[in-house]
C-alpha cells in the first residue's frame, strides 16, 4: 500500500466532534453579541469617541500579548487531565461571570464611572477568552492526525458555531423594541445574563467531554513564573520566527488576514449601505432587512457552504476547495453591486448564497490546513506546538480585526459620508460606500487566492509526513 493511501488510525467519534463544536458556539456567540451590545455604549450611555477607541483597540493589544503566552503555557502543561481541558473549563467560567458584570451599567452613574467599570471588567472577560480559546483551538488541532478527518472536525465545529451569527443579529430587534425593554441599556443588563449562562455551559462542554491523555510524564519545559518570564523572547521572537519559517503557514496567515479582514472592514458599513442605498436613509422603513442580511448569510453558510466545502475538500483537496469557494464569493460580491436596488431589498438575497462562500468556508478549511502545518513543524522541530501555532494564527486575525475597525472609519471619511445628512444631498458618498462594500473585500479575496496559488500540502504529502512522524514515535 502506498503512503498516500495509508489509513489513519485516528478517526474521531461524532460525539467528540459535537463536543468540540459546542465549544465553538460559545467561542463565537460571546463576541458576536458583544459587538451588538457595544452600540449601546455610545448610543445610550454617551461614551465619547476616545472611550470607544480605547475599549475597542486595547483588548486586541492585550490579546496580542496574552495569546502567545497562553499558547506556550498550554503546550508545556504537565497534568493528569492533559494540556488543555483545565484551562478551557476555567476560562469558560471566567468569561461567563465577567460578561454578566461588564454589562451592569446604569445611566444614573457618571460617564467616567461607567467607562472605567466597563473597561476593567472587559479586561477580565478578554483574559477569560484567552484562557479558554487558545487551548480550545489547540484541542481541535490535535484531535486527529487524518488529513480529511481534520476537515470533518472543523466543519462540524463551524456548522455549530455559525448559529451564533444567525442568532446575534436578532438582538438588534429585541434591544430597541419597547415591548421587550424600556431602553437598550436595560436590555443589555438583562440579556447579558441570558447570553452568559448558556454560553458558559457550552464553553465547558469540550473540557468535560473531550478525551485527553495524561501529560505528567512528558518532557516539557518547566512552568514557573521565572521560566515563563524568561521565555518571553522565546514566545514572541523565536516561536514567531520558527512558525513563519514554514512557508505554508505564512500563506495560511496571509490569506486569512486578507479574506477575513477585508470582509470585516466593510461589515460595519452594512447598516449604512442598506438603509441609505435601499431605503433613502429611512432607518425605520428598513425594518428587518439589516438583521436579515446577517441572519440569511449565516444560514447560507450553515446549510449550504459548510457541507459543500467539506465535500469539495474530500474530492479535490483543501487548496482547490479554498480557491473555488473564494472564487464563488467573488461572484457574490459582483452580484451585490448590481442587486442593491433602491426599494427592492429582496433582490440582495439572491447574492447571499454566493457571497457567503468566502467568509463561510474560510475557517473550516484554514483550521484544517493549520493542523497539517503543525505536523510539518513537528517534523522540523520534534515538538508538538498546537497552542503556539493556534495563538499566532489567531493573533494575526485579531490584529487584522483591529486594523479593519480603523479602516472602516477611513472609508467613511474618504467617501464623505455623514449619517446626519439626507441621502439626496450625498448620493455620491452613498454610492462610494456601496462600491467599497462590494469591491474592497473582493480585492482582498483575489489577493488571497494569488497567495495560495502554490500552497503544496496535498493529501499525499500530509500522509508522508504523518508516516515519518509515526516512525519517530515508534508507532510503526
N, C-alpha and C positions, 0 to 999 in steps of 0.2 A: 504494500500500500504506500502511495506517495505521501510525502509530508503534507502537501496541500490538502489531502483528504483525510488527514488524521482527525479522528473524532474526539472532541473534548470530553473529559470525564467530569466536567463541572457544569452540568445543567442545573438551573435554579427552579425549585418548585414555584408554582404560580402564587401560593400563599406568601412566600418570601418577596416576590416581585410586588404584590399588592401592598405588603407592609412597607416596603421602600417607597412605593407610590403615595401612600397615605402621608408619609413624611413630606413628600414634595408638595402636597396640597397645603400643608402648614407653611412650608418654605416660600410659597408664592402668595398665599392668602394674606398673611400678615403685611407684607409690603404693598400688595395690590390695594388693599383697603386703606392702608396708611396714606398712600398718595391721594386718595379721595378725601379722607378726613382733613388733610393738611390745608385744603382750601378754606376751611372754617377759621383757621388761624388768622388769615388776612381778611376774609370776607366778613366774619362775625366778631372776631376778638381784636381786630385792629393792629395786628403785627405789622411793623414797618418793613420796608424793603431790605434794610441791612439785617433785621432779625430773620426774615425769610431766607436770605442768603446764608446766614450762619448756620441755621438749623438744617439747611439743605446740603451744604458742602462739608461741614465739619464731620458728620458721621462717615462720609466717604473717605476723608483723610484718616479718621480713626480706624476704619476698616482696613485701609492700606497698610497700617502698622500691625493691627491685631491679627488679621487673617493669616499671614505667613507664620507668625509666632504660634498661632493655634495649630497650624498645619504641622509645624515642627514638633510641638508637644504631643499631638495625636500620633504622629508617626513613631515616636520613641517611647510610648507609654507601655510599661510592663504591668499587666493586671490579669487576674483570672477571668475578667469579663472581656478581655481583648483591648484593642487600642481605641475604640470609638464609642461604644454604647453608653458608658457613664457620662461622657461629655454631651452626647445627644440628649440624654434624659435631663441633665441639669440645665442645659441651655434652653430646652423647650419650656421648662417650668419658669426659668428666669424671664424669657420672652413674654409669657402669658401674664405674669404678675406686673412687669413693667408696662406692658401695653395698656392694662386697665388703669394704672395710676397716672400715666403720662397724659391721659385724656380727661382727667378730672379737673377741668378748667372752668372757672366761673367769671362772668363779666364783672361781678362785684369786686373782684380782686384787681389790683393795679396791673397795668400793662407790663411793667418791669417784673413783677412777681410771676405773672403767668408765663412770661418768656423764660425766665431762669428755671422755673418749675418744670416746664416742658423740656427745656434743653437738657437738664440734668437727668430726668427720667428717660429721655430719648437715648442718652449715652448708655444707660443701664440696659435699655432694650437692645441697642445695637451690639453691646457686649454679649448679651444672651444669644443674639442672632449669630454672631461669630462662633460662640461656643457650640451652638447647635449645627450650623450649616456646614462649616469646614469638615468636621469629622463625618457628618451625614453624607455629604457628597462623596467623600473618600470611601465610605461603606459601599456605595454603588459601584465605584470603580473596581473594587476587589471582590465583588460577589461572584464573578465568573471569569474564567480565562478563555472562554469561547468567543470567537470573532462575531458570530451572529447573535449569540445569547446576550452579549453586552448591548446590542441594539434593542433586543426584546425588552431587557430590563429598563432601559431608558425610555422606550416607547410607552410601556405601562406607566412608568412614573410621570412622564409628561402628559399622558392622557388623563390621569387623575388630577395632576397639578393644574391642567388647563381650566378645570372647573372654577378655579379662583377668579379667572379673568371673565368667565361667564357671569359669575355671581356679583363680583365687585361693582360693575357699572350700575347695577340696580340700586346701589346705595345712594346714587345721585337723586333718584326719585324719592326714596324714603326720607332722606335727611331734610329736604326742603318742602315736604308735604305737611301742611299744618294739621291735617287729620291724623298724622302719625305723631309729630312732635311740635311743640310751640315754637321752637327755634332750633337752628342747626347745632349750636353749642350744647344744648340739652340732648340733642340726638346723639352726638358723638360720645358724650359721657355714658349714656346707657348702652348704645350699640357696641362700644368698646368691650364691655363685659360679655356680650353675646357673641362677639367675634373671638375674644381671647379664650374662653372656656373650650369650645370645640377645637380650635386651632392648637391649643396646648395639648389636648388629648391626642390629636393627630401627630403632633411633633414627637410625642412619647412612644408612639407605636413602633417605629423602627428599633428603638433602644430595647424594647421589651421582646419583640418577636423575631428580629433578625439574628440568626445564629452567629456566634463568634468564638473562635478558639482562644484559649489562654495564651498570653504572651509573657508570662512570668519568667520563663527560661530563655527568652530571646536575647540576642546580643545587640541591644540597643544602647544608644548613648544615655548616660545617667541624666535624669531630670531633676534639677535643683535650681534655685534662683541664680546661683553663681554660674552654673553651666549654661542656663538659658540666656543670661545676660551676656556671657562671653561668646554666645553663639549668634548674637545679632548680626555680626558680619557674615557668618556662615549662612544665615537665613536670607538676608537682604542682598548680599553680594554674590556669595558662592553658589547658593541654590538657584537664584535667578539666572546667573551666568551659565550654570550647568544645564538648566532646563532649556534655555534659549540656544544652547549649542545644538540641540536637536532640531533640525530644520523643519521637520514635520510639526513639531509643537509650535514653532514660530508661525507657521502657516495657519494652524488652528486658531491661535490667539488673534492674529491679524484679521483673518476672515470674520471671526465672531465679532471683534471690535467694530469692523466696518458695517456688517449687516445689522447688528443689534443696535448700535448707537446712531447710525444714520436713521433707522426707524424711530428710535426714541427722541431724536432731535425734533422731529415733526409730529410725534404723537401728541404732545401737549398743545398743538395747534388744531387738533381735531374739532374741538368745540367751536373755535372761531371760524374755521372753514365751513362747517356745516351750517352754523347759524347765519353767517354773513353772506356766504355764497348761495345757499339754498333757500334761506328764509329772510333775506334782505335785512339782517340784523335783528330780527324779532325773536328773542330767545324763548318767549312764551309760545310762539307759534311752532317752534321746533319740536315741541312735545318730547316724545321718547326717542327721536331719531339719533340724538347724540349717544344715548345709552345703547341703542341698538347696534351702532357701529362696532362698539367693543364686544357686546354680547354675541352678535352673529359671527363676528370674526373668530372669537374664541370657540364657538360651537362648530364652525367650519374646521378649525384646527383639530378639535376633539374627535369629530366623527368622519372627517374626510382626509385631512392632511396626515395625521399621525399613522393611521392604518395604511395609507397608500405609500408613505415614505418608508415605513418598516418593510413592506412588501418589496419595494424597489431596491432597498438596501440588500435584501437577501438574493434577489435575482441578478442585479447588475453591480453590486458593490457599493460601499458607502460614498466614495467620491462621486461616482456618476449620479447617485441618488441626490447628493447635495447639489450638483451642478444643474440637474433637471429641475429640482424643486425651486432653486433660486431663479432659474430661467422662467418658470411659470409665474413667479412673483413679479418679475419684470413686466410680463403681460398684464398682470393685475394693476400695477402702478399706471401703466399707459391707459388702461380702461377707466381708472378713476379720474384721469384727466378729462375724458370725454363724457363720463356718466354723472358727473356732478352738475346736474341741470337744475337751475332755479325753479322751485315749485314742484319738482318731481324727485323727491328724496329717495323714493323706492328704487330708482334706477341704479344707485350706487351699490345696492345689494347684489346686483349681477356680477360685480367685480370682486366681491369679498372672497369667494372660494379660491380665486386665483391669487389675489393679494395675500391671503393667509398662508400660502405655501412658503413664503420667505421666512418670516419670524417663527411660524408654527413648526417648521421642520428643523430649525437651527439646532436647538439643544438636544433633540433626540439623536441626531447624527453626530454632533460635535462632542457630546459627552461620551458617546460610544467610541469615537476616534481617540479621545484623550486617554481612555483606558488602554487602547492599543499602544499609544505612545509611551505610557508608563512602563510597559513591558520592554520597550527599547531602552529606556533609562536603566531598568534593572540589568539588562544585558550589558550595558556600558559600565555601570557603577557597582552592581552587586547589591543594591539597596532597593527596597520597596518604599516609595515615597508618594503614595497616593495623596496624603494630606498636603504636602508641599505643592505638588503639581495642581491639585484642585484649588488651593489657595491662590496660586499665581494666576491660573486661568480666570478665576472669578475676580481677582484683583484687577485684571485688565478690563473686565466687564464693568466693574464698579467705578473705576476711574473714568472710563469712557462715558458712563451714565452721567457723571458729574459734568463732564465736558458737554454732553448733549444738552443738559439743562441750560448751560450758559449759551450755547449756540441758538437755542430757541428764542431767547431774548434778542440775540443779534439779528436773527431773521426778521423778527417783528420790527426792529429798528431800521433795518436795511430797506424793507418794503414800505416803511412809513405808516404802518397800520396803527390806528387808535380806536379802541372799542367804544370810546365816548362819542365818536363821530358817526353820522349816518352813512349807510353803505353807499348811497348815491354820491356822497362827497369824497369817497375814497375807493372807487371801483378798481382803480389800478392797483392799490395796495391789497385789496381782497384777491384780485387775480394773481398778484405776486405770491401771496400766502398759498393759494391753490397750487401754483407752479412748484414752489418749494415742497409742498406736501406730497406731490406726486413724483417729482424728478430727483430730489435730493436723496431719498432712500434708494431710488433706482440706481443712481450713480454709485452709492456705496456698495450695492449688491453686485454691480458689474465689476467693480474693482476687486471685490472679494472673490468672485469667480475667476478672475485673472490670477489672483494669488494662489488659488487652489488648483490651478490647471495641471500642475505636475506633482501634486501630492501622491506619494507612491506606496503607502502602506496598504497593500492589497490583502485579500484573504490568504493568498499563498504565502506572502512574506510574513504575515502575522502568525500563521501556523508554524513556519520555520523558526521564528523567534521563540514561540512557546515550546517547541520541541527542544530547542537548545537550553531553555531555562529549566525544563523538566529534567534534562540530563544533569545539569549542575546541581539540582536539588536532590538528585538521587531517586527520582520517581520512575525512571525507565531502566 
